[in-house]
Amino acid sequence: MVLQQILRLSSFFHSAVSIHVRRNIGLSAIVFNKTKELDPVQKLFLDKIREYNTKSKQAGGPVDAGPDFQKDMNESLARLQRAYGEGDLTKFPEFKFEEPKFEETPK
């Protein structure tokens, strides 16, 4: 009886320790990934994304978009407005769900 309880506890401790070890190995892999140097292609890609991000914040919208882009954007919005009706098409729609009204029937 005592042996069974010890075996149960040992299996519990084994699972707890294995979860802890797996979690620590996973976190250390992320840390080592961030500290090592990126290959040149990844570095170039990340640099271009960061550069675009700063340019888009300064421009307040798409970067290097000319009048053709704005014209196409307005035409697309007008076409969608005609197809789907009223509302602001540049914002995500807000949904309102009402609770269904259930009636109890007498038995």
N, C-alpha and C positions, 0 to 999 in steps of 0.2 A: 504494500500500500504506500509506504513512504517512497519506495523506488519509483512508483508511478507518478507521484507528485513531483519528484525531482526531475523526471523525464519531461513532464509537462512544462515545468518552469524552465528547464534548459531549452526546450524548443521555443518557448516564448522569448527568452533572452536571445536566442540565436536569430530569430526573425527581427527583433528590435535592433540588434547590432548590425545585421546585414542591411537593413533599411538605412541606418545611420551611415554606414560605410559607403553605400551606393550614392547617397545624397552628397557626401563630402567629395567623392570622386567626381561626381557631376559638376559641382561648384568649382573644384580645382581645375577641371578641364576648361571651363569658361574663362577663369582667371589667366591660365596659361595662353589661351587663344588671344586674349586682349594684349598680353604683354609681348608676345613675339611679333616680329615684323611681318607686315602683309606682303604678299607678292606684288610686283610692280603694277600688274593689271588691276588688282583689287584696289590698290592705293590710288591709282589714276581714276578709277570709277568713283570711289568715295569722294575724292577731291572735286570732281565735276558735279556730283550731287550737292555737295556743300556750297560750291560756287553758284549753282543754279538757285539754291535755296536763298542765299543772301541777295542775289539779283531780283528774285521774285518778290522778296519782302520790300526791297527798295522801290520796285516798279508798281507794286500793289496788284499784281496779276501775272499773266503769262509773260515770259521774257522774250524779247525780240519779236513780238507779234505786231505785224504791220496792219495797215487799214484793211487788207484783204481778210485777215483773220477776224477782225471785228465785224466786217460785213457778213462773212459766213456765219458767225455766231448769231448775229441778229436775225438772219434769214432762218436759221435752224430753230431759234426760239419762237419766231412767228409761226413757222410751220407746226411746231409742237403745240402752240397756243390754239391754233385753229383745230388741230386734231383732238386735243384733250380738254379744251374749255378754259375757263378762267383760272386765275391763281398765279402765284409767283413760281416760275419754273426753275429759278436758280436756287431755291431752298428745298430742303427735304420736307415732304408733307407731314403734317401732324395728324395722327389718327386718334379718334375718340371712340372708345368702346363702351357701350352702355351695358349694364347688367341686364340679363334677360329676366323678364317677369314671368314667373311660374305661378300657375294657379293650382291650388289644392282642390282635388275633386273629392266630394263626399263619398264615403264607402258605404 
